[in-house]
Amino acid sequence: MLKLLQKQTSSEVIKERIRKLFSKEVELSVSSYDTAWVAMVPSPNYSQEPCFPECVDWLLDNQLADGSWGLPRYSPLLLKDTLSSTLASILALKRWGVGEDRINKGLHFMELNFPSAIDKSQHSPIGFDIIFPGMLDYAKDLNLKLPFEPTVLNAMLRNRDLELKRCYEWLPEERDAYLAYVSEGMPKLQDWEVVMKKYQRKNGSLFNSPATTAAALTHHHHHGAGCLNYIHSLLDKFGNAVPTVYPVDIYVRLCMIDNLERLGIDWHFKEEIRNVLDETYSCWLQGDEQIFMDVATCAIAFRVLRMNGYDVSSDPLTQIAKEGSYFNSLGGHLKGITDALELYRASQMIISPDESALRKQNLQSSHFLQQTLSNGSVWSDKLSKYIFEEVDDALNFPLSSSLERLASRRYIEHYNRDCSTIRVLKTSYCSSNIGNKDLLKLAVEDFNICQSIYREEIEQAERWVIESRLDKLKFGRQKTAYCSFSAAATLFTPELSEARMAWTKNGVLTALIDDFFDVGGSAEEHLNLVHLVEKWDVDIESDCCSEEVRILFSALHGAISEIADQAFIRQGRDVTSHLVEIWMDLLKAWLIEAEYRSRNNMPTMDEYLENSHVTYALGPIVIPALYLVGPELSEEAARSSELKKLFRLSGNCGRLLNDIQTFKREMNQGKQVNAILLRMIQSGGTITKEEAIEETKRFIESQMEELLNLLVKEKGSIVPRACKELWWNMAKVSHLFYLKDDGFTSPQTMVKYVEDVIYEPIARLWGGVGWGACPW
């Protein structure tokens, strides 16, 4: 008990520290690289003096012990970044004739590490192959003697030629934007008038990049008032140095919310998250450049806002992606890959058939990411592999099949890496809002505490199976673990224990009674069970025609009565009749299904779907849980067309996914009431099995889009969001179970998932987070 109290106290302290991240300004690391370029800007009044002498002083004061400049305790995998920052700092000091001892110390560091500049196992910042050789050229202009091997210098120049040649294979707008972004590496080749006109933002910057802006100010100072004001504003905010990108507050805050959601701990910070999203939505409506001039920020803003119920159009996102250059100009850098990944995630948020551009974007980004993975041998450094793991996970578990608790576990293990704290543009940067060990600590503690609750619940469910004598029914599938897993993977917070138990018990009962109607009972027993449920208040001993019926009805009666009592406390009314009605609908639908089989009476596809979305048996699993998840579910909402549509869409997805995976087995068993067979038969033989499957998959996709639309829609909705989420989550459970085969019947497919969510704790490993690069 003492240990539990200590854990709770520790968690509260951590949560309070995380809350403070919401209330204070976004923290960004400053950039030696960008500060050096700002330091090189000459005074507009006298070109032999620096415009920003405070930046020169900062460089003199912030050389690292080994002679380099850059993030403290840099990773050995970011040596190219460190070399770039160090050379820029040396050039700034040489430009103004100060710090000779620091220049020499920096040159010594570069001499020792210069071969890394052409090492393909080292991660390359954006534009490195253009900017670094450009700085070498500038060093010659300054008569700076570089103690480097000619072979390495020549290799760097060849890399620049190859990079420039690659650029000219792109579309002109993509090429021009990229080359403008890396302007400091090729200042003499730029038409600065054009660059300023096309790419200067309202805040005066070019691309929110201090380095690019400083280069423009240096070479186009006659029209550089906006650039000058931008840099002054940064120095007012950050002191005598500048970050590598600013402003970036919206992106960083959204990344933090995304991390909280993916780590499974967002439920602790609902109010704080809502405040940030309200502010972001306001910025979205105002057309804020922070959002609409950056692909990744626009994508994550669209995805997070839409999923949280904000009314956002996909048009701005598809437009910025169409105009952007992530497929080509940044496709050779992780920025391009992470942009494409964010676009892929966002493009899954389709809620209308009219969003054809978003659908096209989904196909394009998916194809790009798959191609990138297939060329993975090119990407050998650790940071690239970290991003590629994210890409692989996103492709393997799309939105439709990503269950929250499984996804959280994967992300916790992914987050516990050195690389999770670092973002790399032209140089690396970090923020306490993005890479923060407190988030990981809370996520691991929260996951393990919840998991211990799930284990108690599954033991309770297994005892209930034995006490109810359900284990005596040898004809039926005993799926307690799978039912508990699906409940825990979606209804994961501790206070939803009653909802999870209701979900689990009804899941066990639907599987057994389904088998009873399929193979375990006679027609007389089927009708007897239906009559018992319809009458409800019966004498179990005398009214049951067999021991199997007695066991099933007794367990069903006890479970519904218990759930109704719990629901009465939460809802303030008796819902027994509704719960019984849901079971009656299912039993009658199973009788209709049995009639199809016995009489070889083939339904039309519409008739099949009308009945089969019920026989998939979601009603008795989900609807009782709706009364136990928290908000009031009024009688009007419980019987509304909105809830019925949620039921139908989720049921259609599950039934058709099941039909695709069980088609072959059922055909061999002589069962022809299957959507794939029906499509083939009713086409008159004009479509093949493969075509029928593809047609069914497209229909499932459309049903998921409608379901997502209902989930995120707030205007005109009377079903509480928490209740709608259960239908959405159940559809995702179905996708996961039938992703590759019949996971409900095939044990090897699901065992690992059950272990991960219920039985296997996450080790407390904190060493990975932080990479030693930032003070937090």
matplotlib code that plots the C-alpha trace (Angstrom):
import matplotlib.pyplot as plt

x = [0.0, 2.9, 4.5, 1.2, 0.8, 4.4, 3.7, 0.6, 2.4, 5.2, 2.7, 1.0, 4.3, 5.1, 1.7, 2.1, 5.4, 3.8, 0.9, 3.5, 4.7, 1.2, 1.3, 4.7, 6.2, 7.7, 11.3, 13.7, 17.4, 19.4, 21.4, 25.2, 24.8, 22.1, 23.6, 26.9, 25.1, 23.4, 26.8, 28.1, 25.6, 27.5, 26.3, 24.2, 26.1, 29.7, 30.3, 33.5, 31.5, 29.0, 25.3, 24.8, 28.0, 26.2, 26.0, 29.8, 30.3, 27.9, 30.0, 33.2, 31.6, 29.9, 32.6, 32.5, 35.4, 36.4, 36.6, 33.2, 30.0, 26.5, 24.2, 26.0, 26.8, 26.0, 25.4, 28.2, 25.6, 25.2, 28.8, 27.8, 25.5, 28.3, 30.8, 28.4, 27.8, 31.5, 32.5, 29.8, 31.0, 34.7, 33.7, 31.8, 34.8, 37.2, 34.9, 35.4, 39.0, 38.3, 38.9, 42.0, 42.6, 39.0, 39.3, 42.4, 40.7, 37.7, 39.8, 41.6, 38.2, 37.3, 40.6, 40.0, 36.4, 36.3, 36.1, 32.6, 31.5, 31.3, 30.4, 27.1, 26.4, 26.2, 22.9, 22.9, 21.0, 18.9, 21.0, 24.3, 25.7, 25.1, 25.7, 28.9, 30.8, 29.5, 31.0, 34.3, 34.2, 33.6, 36.5, 38.8, 37.4, 38.4, 41.9, 41.2, 43.6, 41.7, 43.8, 41.8, 42.7, 42.1, 40.4, 37.7, 37.3, 37.0, 34.4, 32.4, 32.4, 31.3, 28.4, 27.4, 27.3, 25.2, 22.8, 22.4, 21.9, 19.2, 17.5, 17.1, 15.1, 12.3, 9.5, 10.6, 8.6, 10.0, 13.6, 13.3, 11.9, 14.5, 17.4, 16.0, 15.8, 19.5, 20.5, 23.4, 25.2, 25.1, 24.6, 26.3, 24.0, 20.7, 18.5, 17.8, 15.1, 13.1, 13.8, 12.6, 9.5, 8.5, 9.4, 9.5, 6.9, 4.8, 7.2, 10.0, 11.8, 12.5, 11.1, 11.2, 14.9, 17.3, 20.2, 18.4, 17.1, 20.6, 22.0, 19.3, 20.0, 23.7, 23.3, 20.2, 20.4, 18.9, 15.5, 16.0, 14.0, 11.7, 14.6, 16.3, 13.1, 12.7, 16.3, 16.0, 12.7, 14.5, 17.4, 14.9, 13.3, 16.3, 19.1, 22.3, 21.6, 18.8, 17.1, 17.2, 13.5, 11.0, 8.1, 7.4, 5.1, 2.0, 3.9, 5.7, 2.5, 0.7, 3.5, 3.3, -0.5, 0.1, 2.8, 0.4, -2.4, -0.1, 1.5, -2.0, -1.8, -3.8, -6.8, -4.9, -4.7, -8.1, -8.5, -5.0, -5.3, -8.7, -7.2, -4.4, -6.7, -9.1, -6.1, -4.9, -8.4, -8.6, -5.2, -6.5, -9.6, -7.3, -5.0, -2.0, 1.3, 2.7, 0.1, -0.3, 3.3, 4.6, 3.4, 4.0, 2.3, -0.7, -1.0, -0.8, -3.1, -5.7, -5.5, -5.6, -8.3, -10.6, -10.2, -11.1, -14.3, -13.3, -14.9, -11.9, -11.9, -9.3, -8.9, -6.0, -4.1, -4.5, -3.6, -0.4, 0.6, 0.0, 2.1, 4.7, 7.9, 8.0, 8.0, 11.0, 13.0, 13.0, 12.5, 16.2, 16.0, 14.2, 12.2, 10.6, 9.9, 8.4, 6.3, 5.1, 4.4, 2.3, 0.4, -0.3, -1.6, -3.7, -5.0, -6.6, -9.1, -11.5, -15.1, -16.9, -17.0, -16.3, -12.8, -11.3, -8.2, -7.5, -8.0, -5.5, -3.1, -3.4, -2.5, 0.5, 1.9, 1.4, 3.2, 6.0, 6.5, 6.5, 9.1, 11.2, 11.1, 12.0, 15.1, 16.0, 19.5, 20.4, 19.4, 21.9, 22.1, 20.3, 18.1, 16.8, 16.1, 14.1, 11.9, 11.7, 10.3, 7.6, 6.8, 6.7, 4.4, 2.1, 1.8, 1.3, -1.3, -3.4, -6.0, -8.7, -6.8, -4.8, -6.1, -5.2, -3.5, -1.5, -0.5, 0.5, 2.7, 4.5, 4.9, 6.2, 8.9, 9.6, 9.7, 12.3, 15.1, 17.9, 16.5, 13.0, 14.1, 15.8, 14.5, 16.9, 16.4, 19.6, 20.8, 19.4, 17.2, 15.2, 12.4, 11.2, 7.7, 8.7, 11.3, 10.5, 11.4, 8.4, 6.0, 7.7, 7.8, 4.1, 3.2, 5.1, 3.7, 0.2, 0.4, 1.6, -0.9, -3.8, -2.4, -2.5, -6.2, -6.8, -5.2, -7.5, -10.5, -9.6, -9.2, -12.6, -14.0, -12.5, -14.0, -17.4, -17.1, -16.5, -19.2, -21.7, -20.7, -20.0, -16.8, -19.0, -20.2, -17.7, -19.2, -18.2, -15.2, -13.8, -12.6, -12.4, -8.8, -9.7, -12.8, -10.9, -8.2, -10.6, -12.1, -8.8, -7.3, -10.1, -11.7, -8.4, -8.7, -9.0, -12.5, -14.1, -13.8, -17.5, -17.7, -14.8, -16.4, -19.8, -18.0, -16.0, -19.0, -21.2, -18.4, -18.0, -21.7, -22.1, -19.3, -20.8, -24.4, -23.2, -21.6, -24.7, -26.8, -24.1, -23.2, -24.1, -27.8, -30.9, -33.6, -35.8, -33.1, -32.6, -36.3, -36.4, -33.6, -35.3, -38.6, -36.8, -35.1, -38.3, -40.3, -37.3, -38.9, -39.1, -38.6, -35.1, -35.3, -38.6, -38.7, -35.3, -35.5, -31.8, -28.8, -27.0, -30.0, -30.1, -26.4, -26.6, -29.8, -28.7, -25.4, -27.1, -29.8, -27.3, -25.0, -27.8, -29.3, -25.9, -25.2, -28.7, -28.1, -24.8, -26.4, -29.2, -26.7, -25.1, -28.1, -30.9, -33.3, -33.8, -32.4, -33.1, -35.7, -33.3, -30.6, -33.0, -34.3, -30.8, -30.3, -33.6, -32.7, -29.5, -31.2, -33.9, -31.2, -29.4, -32.6, -32.9, -29.3, -30.0, -33.1, -30.9, -28.6, -31.3, -33.4, -30.5, -32.5, -30.1, -30.8, -30.0, -27.0, -29.1, -31.1, -27.9, -26.3, -29.6, -29.4, -25.6, -24.7, -26.8, -25.5, -22.0, -23.1, -21.8, -25.1, -25.0, -21.2, -21.2, -24.7, -24.5, -21.1, -22.5, -24.5, -21.3, -18.7, -19.6, -21.9, -25.7, -27.2, -30.8, -33.6, -33.8, -30.1, -30.2, -32.9, -32.0, -31.3, -27.8, -27.0, -28.6, -26.4, -23.3, -24.4, -25.0, -21.8, -19.6, -21.4, -21.1, -17.4, -16.9, -19.2, -17.6, -14.0, -14.9, -16.5, -13.3, -11.1, -13.6, -14.8, -12.6, -13.3, -17.1, -17.2, -15.5, -18.0, -20.9, -21.9, -23.0, -24.3, -21.2, -20.8, -18.0, -20.0, -23.2, -21.4, -20.0, -23.3, -25.5, -23.2, -24.2, -20.5, -19.3, -16.9, -14.1, -13.4, -10.6, -12.9, -15.6, -13.1, -11.9, -15.4, -16.1, -13.0, -14.1, -17.5, -15.8, -13.7, -16.8, -18.4, -15.4, -15.4, -19.1, -18.4, -15.5, -17.8, -20.3, -17.6, -16.1, -19.4, -20.7, -23.3, -26.7, -25.3, -27.2, -25.1, -22.2, -18.7, -17.6, -20.4, -19.7, -16.0, -17.1, -18.5, -15.5, -13.1, -15.1, -14.7, -11.0, -11.0, -12.6, -10.0, -7.2, -8.8, -9.2, -6.3, -4.5, -6.6, -9.4, -7.7, -10.7, -10.4, -6.7, -5.0, -1.4, -2.4, -3.7, -1.7, 1.1, -1.5, -3.1, 0.3, 1.3, -1.9, -2.8, 0.2, 3.6, 4.6, 6.8, 10.3, 11.2, 13.9, 14.7, 18.2, 17.2, 15.2, 17.3, 20.2, 22.1, 21.5, 19.3, 19.2, 15.7]
y = [0.0, 2.4, 1.7, 2.4, 5.7, 6.7, 5.9, 8.0, 10.9, 10.6, 10.5, 13.7, 15.5, 14.5, 15.5, 18.9, 19.4, 18.4, 20.9, 23.7, 22.9, 24.1, 27.3, 28.6, 29.6, 26.9, 26.3, 26.0, 25.3, 28.0, 27.3, 28.0, 27.5, 30.2, 32.5, 32.4, 33.4, 36.3, 37.2, 37.5, 40.2, 43.5, 46.8, 48.7, 51.8, 50.4, 47.1, 46.4, 46.0, 43.4, 44.4, 42.0, 42.1, 40.4, 37.3, 37.4, 37.6, 34.6, 32.5, 33.5, 32.5, 29.2, 27.1, 23.6, 22.0, 19.9, 23.0, 22.5, 24.5, 23.1, 21.4, 20.4, 16.7, 16.2, 12.7, 11.1, 10.4, 14.2, 15.0, 16.5, 18.9, 19.7, 20.2, 22.6, 24.6, 24.7, 25.9, 28.6, 29.8, 29.8, 31.9, 34.4, 34.9, 35.1, 37.5, 40.0, 39.2, 38.0, 34.8, 33.5, 30.9, 29.7, 29.6, 27.4, 25.1, 24.8, 24.0, 21.3, 19.7, 19.9, 18.3, 15.4, 14.9, 16.1, 12.7, 12.4, 15.1, 12.5, 9.5, 8.2, 6.5, 10.0, 11.8, 14.8, 18.0, 19.6, 21.2, 20.0, 19.0, 22.5, 24.6, 23.0, 23.3, 26.9, 27.6, 26.1, 28.5, 31.4, 30.3, 30.7, 34.2, 35.0, 33.5, 30.9, 28.0, 24.8, 21.8, 19.3, 16.5, 17.4, 14.1, 14.9, 18.4, 17.1, 14.5, 17.3, 19.4, 16.3, 15.8, 19.4, 18.9, 15.8, 17.5, 20.5, 18.1, 16.3, 19.6, 20.3, 17.1, 18.5, 20.8, 24.4, 25.6, 22.8, 23.4, 27.2, 26.8, 24.4, 26.4, 29.5, 27.8, 26.8, 30.3, 30.8, 28.0, 29.6, 33.4, 34.5, 32.4, 33.7, 36.4, 37.9, 40.2, 37.2, 35.2, 38.1, 38.6, 35.0, 33.7, 36.5, 36.0, 38.5, 38.4, 39.5, 36.1, 33.7, 30.3, 31.2, 30.5, 32.9, 31.6, 32.1, 35.5, 36.6, 35.6, 37.7, 40.6, 40.3, 40.2, 42.3, 44.8, 47.7, 46.1, 44.1, 46.1, 43.1, 40.7, 43.1, 43.5, 39.7, 39.1, 41.9, 40.3, 36.9, 38.5, 40.3, 37.0, 34.6, 36.9, 36.9, 33.8, 32.6, 29.2, 27.4, 28.0, 30.5, 30.8, 27.2, 27.3, 25.9, 22.9, 22.2, 22.4, 20.1, 17.7, 17.6, 16.9, 14.3, 12.7, 12.7, 11.1, 8.5, 7.7, 7.1, 9.8, 12.6, 11.8, 13.4, 16.8, 17.3, 20.9, 21.9, 20.2, 21.7, 25.2, 24.6, 23.2, 26.2, 28.5, 26.4, 26.4, 30.2, 30.4, 28.0, 30.1, 33.2, 31.6, 31.8, 31.4, 29.1, 26.6, 27.2, 27.7, 24.4, 21.0, 19.1, 21.8, 22.0, 18.2, 17.6, 20.6, 19.3, 15.7, 16.6, 19.3, 17.1, 14.1, 16.3, 17.5, 20.8, 21.7, 22.0, 21.7, 19.5, 22.0, 24.0, 20.8, 19.4, 22.7, 23.1, 19.6, 20.2, 23.3, 21.8, 20.0, 17.1, 14.4, 15.7, 18.6, 17.4, 13.7, 13.2, 14.4, 13.3, 16.6, 15.4, 11.9, 13.3, 15.7, 12.8, 10.8, 13.6, 14.0, 10.2, 10.3, 13.4, 12.0, 9.1, 11.5, 11.3, 11.9, 12.6, 11.2, 14.7, 14.7, 13.1, 15.3, 14.0, 10.5, 11.1, 12.6, 9.4, 7.2, 9.5, 9.8, 6.0, 5.2, 7.6, 6.1, 2.6, 3.5, 5.2, 2.0, -0.2, 2.0, 1.7, 0.5, 4.0, 5.2, 3.7, 6.2, 5.8, 8.9, 7.8, 4.3, 5.8, 7.7, 4.6, 2.6, 5.2, 5.0, 1.2, 1.3, 3.8, 1.7, -1.6, -0.1, 2.5, 4.6, 1.9, -0.8, 1.0, 0.2, 2.8, 0.5, -1.4, 1.8, 3.4, 0.5, 0.6, 4.3, 4.2, 1.7, 3.9, 7.1, 5.6, 6.3, 8.9, 10.2, 11.1, 14.5, 15.8, 17.5, 18.2, 20.9, 22.6, 22.0, 20.1, 21.5, 20.3, 21.4, 20.3, 20.1, 17.5, 15.2, 15.1, 12.2, 13.1, 12.1, 8.8, 8.2, 9.0, 6.8, 3.8, 4.1, 4.7, 1.7, -0.7, 0.5, 0.1, -3.3, -4.6, -3.6, -5.5, -8.6, -8.5, -8.1, -11.0, -13.2, -12.0, -12.8, -16.3, -16.9, -15.8, -18.2, -21.1, -20.0, -19.6, -23.1, -21.7, -23.8, -26.9, -26.0, -28.0, -26.9, -23.3, -21.1, -19.9, -16.4, -14.7, -13.4, -12.0, -10.3, -8.8, -7.7, -5.9, -4.1, -3.1, -2.0, 0.6, 1.3, 1.6, 4.2, 2.8, 4.2, 2.3, -1.1, -1.8, -1.0, -3.3, -6.1, -5.6, -5.7, -8.8, -10.8, -10.0, -10.8, -14.2, -14.8, -13.7, -16.1, -19.0, -18.4, -17.9, -21.3, -22.7, -21.5, -22.7, -26.2, -26.6, -26.6, -28.1, -26.0, -26.7, -25.4, -22.3, -21.5, -22.3, -19.8, -17.1, -17.6, -17.5, -14.2, -12.8, -13.7, -12.9, -13.5, -17.3, -20.4, -21.4, -25.0, -25.8, -23.7, -24.6, -27.6, -28.7, -28.2, -26.2, -23.8, -23.5, -22.6, -20.0, -18.3, -18.3, -16.6, -14.2, -13.3, -12.7, -10.6, -8.3, -7.9, -6.9, -4.4, -2.9, -2.4, -0.6, 1.5, 2.5, 4.1, 6.0, 6.8, 7.2, 4.9, 1.1, 0.0, -3.7, -3.7, -2.1, -4.6, -7.5, -6.0, -5.8, -9.5, -10.4, -8.6, -10.6, -14.0, -13.3, -12.3, -15.6, -17.5, -15.7, -16.6, -20.2, -20.2, -19.0, -21.9, -24.6, -23.7, -22.6, -19.4, -16.8, -13.2, -10.1, -8.2, -5.5, -8.1, -9.8, -6.6, -5.6, -8.8, -9.5, -6.2, -7.5, -11.1, -9.8, -9.3, -5.9, -4.8, -6.8, -6.0, -2.3, -1.0, -2.1, -0.5, 2.8, 3.2, 2.7, 5.0, 8.1, 10.6, 10.4, 8.4, 9.6, 7.4, 9.6, 9.1, 5.4, 4.8, 7.5, 7.1, 8.4, 5.5, 3.0, 4.3, 4.0, 0.4, -0.4, 1.1, -0.6, -3.9, -3.7, -3.2, -6.1, -8.5, -7.8, -8.0, -11.4, -12.5, -11.7, -13.8, -16.7, -16.8, -19.8, -21.8, -21.2, -22.1, -25.4, -26.0, -25.4, -22.1, -19.7, -16.9, -14.8, -11.3, -12.4, -15.4, -13.3, -10.7, -13.4, -15.3, -12.2, -10.8, -13.8, -14.8, -11.5, -10.8, -12.9, -13.6, -11.1, -8.4, -9.2, -8.8, -5.5, -4.3, -5.3, -3.6, -0.3, -0.6, -1.2, 1.9, 4.0, 2.7, 3.7, 7.2, 7.6, 6.2, 8.7, 11.5, 10.6, 10.4, 13.8, 15.6, 17.7, 19.9, 18.1, 15.1, 13.8, 10.8, 11.7, 11.6, 8.9, 6.6, 7.2, 6.3, 2.8, 2.1, 3.6, 1.6, -1.6, -1.1, -0.8, -4.0, -5.8, -4.4, -5.6, -9.1, -9.6, -7.6, -10.6, -13.6, -14.7, -13.5, -14.5, -18.1, -18.3, -18.0, -17.4, -14.1, -12.5, -14.1, -11.4, -8.6, -10.0, -10.4, -6.8, -5.2, -7.4, -9.5, -8.0, -4.9, -2.2, -2.1, 1.2, 2.4, 6.1, 6.1, 6.6, 9.9, 13.0, 12.1, 14.4, 17.3, 19.5, 20.5, 19.0]
z = [0.0, 0.9, -2.5, -4.3, -2.4, -3.3, -7.0, -6.9, -5.3, -7.8, -10.7, -9.4, -9.2, -12.8, -14.0, -12.4, -14.2, -17.5, -16.9, -16.5, -20.1, -21.2, -19.3, -20.2, -23.5, -25.8, -25.0, -27.9, -28.0, -29.6, -32.7, -33.1, -36.8, -37.2, -34.7, -36.7, -39.9, -38.0, -36.6, -40.2, -41.2, -41.6, -40.2, -42.7, -41.7, -41.9, -43.6, -41.6, -38.4, -37.4, -37.3, -34.3, -32.2, -29.4, -31.6, -32.2, -28.4, -27.9, -30.3, -28.4, -25.1, -26.2, -27.9, -26.5, -24.8, -27.8, -30.0, -31.7, -31.6, -31.5, -29.1, -25.9, -25.5, -29.2, -30.6, -32.5, -35.2, -35.8, -36.6, -40.0, -38.1, -35.6, -38.4, -40.1, -36.9, -36.2, -39.6, -39.6, -36.2, -37.4, -40.5, -38.4, -36.1, -39.0, -40.8, -38.0, -37.1, -33.5, -31.5, -33.2, -30.5, -30.8, -34.6, -34.3, -31.7, -34.0, -37.0, -35.0, -34.2, -37.9, -39.0, -36.6, -37.8, -41.3, -43.0, -41.4, -43.8, -46.6, -44.4, -45.6, -42.2, -40.7, -40.8, -43.2, -42.2, -44.9, -47.6, -46.1, -49.5, -50.8, -47.7, -46.4, -49.7, -50.0, -46.6, -47.7, -50.7, -48.3, -46.2, -49.2, -49.8, -46.2, -46.7, -44.0, -44.3, -43.9, -42.9, -44.8, -47.2, -50.8, -51.5, -49.0, -50.3, -53.8, -52.7, -51.1, -54.3, -56.2, -53.7, -54.3, -58.1, -57.7, -55.3, -57.7, -60.6, -58.6, -57.9, -61.6, -62.1, -60.0, -60.9, -61.0, -58.0, -55.9, -57.0, -56.5, -53.0, -51.9, -53.3, -51.7, -48.3, -48.5, -49.9, -47.5, -49.3, -52.7, -52.1, -55.3, -57.5, -56.0, -57.5, -54.1, -55.4, -56.6, -53.4, -51.2, -53.3, -53.4, -50.0, -47.4, -44.8, -42.9, -39.9, -42.2, -42.3, -45.1, -44.3, -40.5, -40.8, -39.1, -41.3, -44.6, -43.4, -42.3, -45.7, -47.4, -45.1, -45.9, -49.7, -50.1, -47.3, -49.2, -48.9, -45.8, -43.2, -42.6, -42.2, -39.8, -37.7, -37.6, -36.3, -33.8, -32.5, -32.1, -30.1, -27.9, -27.1, -26.9, -25.8, -27.8, -29.9, -32.2, -32.7, -36.1, -36.7, -35.3, -34.8, -34.3, -31.2, -32.9, -34.3, -31.0, -28.9, -31.4, -31.3, -27.5, -27.7, -30.3, -28.0, -25.1, -27.1, -28.6, -25.3, -23.9, -21.2, -22.8, -20.5, -17.6, -19.4, -21.1, -20.1, -21.0, -24.4, -25.1, -24.5, -26.9, -29.5, -29.2, -29.8, -32.7, -34.3, -34.0, -35.8, -38.4, -39.1, -39.3, -41.9, -39.6, -41.6, -38.9, -40.0, -43.7, -44.7, -43.3, -44.5, -41.2, -39.1, -41.4, -41.5, -37.7, -37.0, -39.5, -38.1, -34.4, -34.8, -36.9, -34.6, -31.6, -33.2, -34.7, -38.1, -40.4, -44.2, -45.9, -48.7, -47.1, -46.4, -49.9, -51.4, -49.3, -50.2, -53.8, -53.7, -51.4, -52.2, -49.7, -52.3, -54.2, -52.9, -49.3, -50.3, -49.8, -46.2, -43.1, -43.1, -46.4, -45.0, -41.7, -43.8, -45.9, -42.8, -41.3, -44.6, -44.6, -41.1, -41.9, -45.2, -43.4, -41.8, -44.8, -43.7, -47.0, -50.5, -51.7, -50.3, -53.4, -53.1, -49.6, -50.9, -53.7, -51.1, -49.1, -52.0, -53.0, -49.5, -48.9, -52.1, -51.3, -47.8, -49.1, -51.8, -49.1, -46.9, -49.9, -50.4, -46.7, -47.3, -48.3, -44.9, -42.5, -39.7, -36.5, -36.7, -40.1, -38.8, -36.0, -38.4, -40.7, -37.7, -37.3, -41.1, -40.9, -37.9, -39.6, -42.7, -40.9, -38.5, -40.3, -38.4, -39.1, -37.2, -34.6, -31.1, -28.5, -25.9, -28.5, -30.2, -26.9, -26.0, -29.4, -29.1, -25.5, -26.7, -29.7, -27.6, -25.3, -27.8, -28.0, -31.3, -29.9, -28.5, -31.7, -34.8, -37.6, -40.2, -41.5, -38.0, -35.0, -32.3, -29.3, -27.1, -23.7, -25.1, -27.7, -26.0, -22.3, -19.9, -17.7, -20.5, -20.8, -17.0, -16.7, -19.7, -18.4, -14.9, -16.2, -18.6, -15.9, -13.3, -15.8, -16.9, -13.3, -13.2, -16.5, -15.0, -12.0, -14.4, -16.6, -13.5, -12.4, -15.8, -15.8, -12.4, -13.7, -16.6, -14.2, -11.7, -14.5, -15.8, -19.2, -19.3, -19.4, -22.9, -24.9, -28.3, -27.8, -28.2, -24.9, -25.8, -22.4, -23.0, -26.5, -25.1, -22.2, -24.6, -26.9, -23.9, -22.4, -25.7, -26.2, -22.8, -21.1, -18.3, -14.8, -14.0, -16.9, -15.1, -15.1, -18.8, -19.6, -17.6, -19.3, -22.7, -21.8, -20.4, -23.3, -25.7, -24.1, -24.3, -27.9, -29.0, -27.1, -28.2, -31.8, -31.7, -30.0, -33.0, -35.5, -34.1, -30.5, -30.3, -32.0, -33.7, -30.6, -28.3, -30.4, -30.2, -26.5, -25.8, -27.8, -26.0, -22.6, -23.4, -24.8, -21.7, -19.4, -16.0, -16.1, -14.0, -15.2, -13.8, -15.5, -18.6, -20.1, -22.4, -21.9, -19.6, -22.3, -22.6, -18.8, -18.6, -21.3, -20.2, -16.6, -17.4, -19.8, -17.3, -14.5, -16.7, -17.9, -14.5, -13.0, -15.9, -15.5, -11.8, -12.5, -15.3, -13.0, -10.6, -13.5, -15.6, -13.1, -14.9, -15.5, -18.9, -18.5, -21.3, -23.7, -23.0, -23.4, -26.6, -28.0, -27.3, -28.8, -32.0, -32.2, -31.5, -34.1, -36.6, -35.9, -36.6, -39.9, -40.7, -39.8, -42.1, -45.0, -44.5, -43.9, -46.9, -49.1, -49.5, -50.9, -49.7, -51.8, -50.7, -49.1, -47.2, -46.2, -44.8, -43.0, -41.0, -40.9, -39.3, -36.4, -36.4, -36.1, -32.5, -31.7, -30.1, -26.9, -26.5, -27.2, -26.1, -22.5, -22.2, -23.5, -20.3, -18.2, -19.8, -18.0, -19.7, -19.6, -22.5, -22.7, -23.9, -27.0, -27.8, -27.0, -29.6, -32.1, -35.8, -35.1, -32.7, -35.0, -37.9, -35.7, -35.0, -38.6, -39.9, -37.3, -37.8, -41.5, -41.3, -38.9, -40.8, -44.2, -42.8, -41.3, -44.6, -46.6, -44.2, -43.7, -47.3, -48.4, -45.2, -45.4, -49.1, -48.3, -45.6, -48.0, -46.5, -49.2, -47.1, -47.3, -48.8, -51.2, -52.5, -52.7, -54.9, -57.2, -57.5, -57.9, -60.6, -62.7, -62.9, -64.3, -61.4, -60.0, -56.4, -56.4, -57.8, -55.3, -52.5, -53.8, -54.2, -50.6, -49.3, -51.0, -49.4, -46.0, -46.6, -47.3, -44.1, -42.0, -43.5, -42.6, -39.1, -38.6, -39.8, -37.1, -34.5, -35.1, -35.9, -33.1, -34.6, -34.5, -32.7, -29.6, -28.9, -26.4, -27.9, -25.4, -26.6, -30.3, -29.6, -28.6, -32.0, -33.7, -31.5, -32.1, -35.8, -35.3, -33.2, -36.1, -38.5, -36.2, -35.8, -39.5, -40.8, -42.2, -41.2, -38.9, -35.7, -33.5, -34.6, -35.2, -31.8, -32.9, -34.4, -31.3, -28.5, -28.7, -28.6, -25.5, -23.8, -24.7, -23.4, -20.4, -19.1, -20.1, -18.1, -19.8, -18.3, -16.7, -19.0, -18.9, -20.4, -24.0, -23.6, -23.7, -25.9, -23.6, -26.0, -23.9, -20.3, -19.8]

ax = plt.figure().add_subplot(projection="3d")
ax.plot(x, y, z, "-o")
ax.set_aspect("equal")
plt.show()
